[in-house]
Each structure stands twice: as C-alpha cells, then as structure tokens.
Amino acid sequence: MRFLPATLLAVGALAGCSSGSKILTGTQTTVVVQYDGKDLTPAMQRATTYCGALGKQAALQGVSQNNGTSVATFNCA
C-alpha cells in the first residue's frame, strides 16, 4: 500500500478532466465532490472514476449545501 498516495494523485489528475465538479476530499471509503447544484451527473462521473481506481463502486450517500456550495458525498464500496 506504499503506492496508494501516488495512485490517488493520479486519480485526482484524471478526475480533473470532468467539468462542472471537483473533488474536495477523498479517502479509501468516501469521496466528497463539489458540483454546480443543478446537474449531479459530473459529480457522479468524478466519484465513479475515483472509486473505480480503488477497485470499488461509487454510491451516493447524500447531497448538501456548504456555505452556498453544493456538495455530494459518495461511499466507495
């Protein structure tokens, strides 16, 4: 597991290609994605890419507003 941080950095770089969303935080079990508040699709794509790189599937846990910013939380399972 020494290479996990490098793997997550690579995933973050790949996930940066999706427009309309960005990863705020990510662990081996959860990823929190900021999105435009209208269309959840880019956030779901970003979470799917992130969790997929860990060999897991993304499952939406919930959405919320944080200081006027829309965020979606996904479980990687």
Secondary structure, 3 states (H helix, E strand, C coil): CCCHHHHHHHHHHHHCCCCCEEEEEECCCEEEEEECCCCCHHHHHHHHHHHHHCCCCEEEEEEEEECCEEEEEEEEC
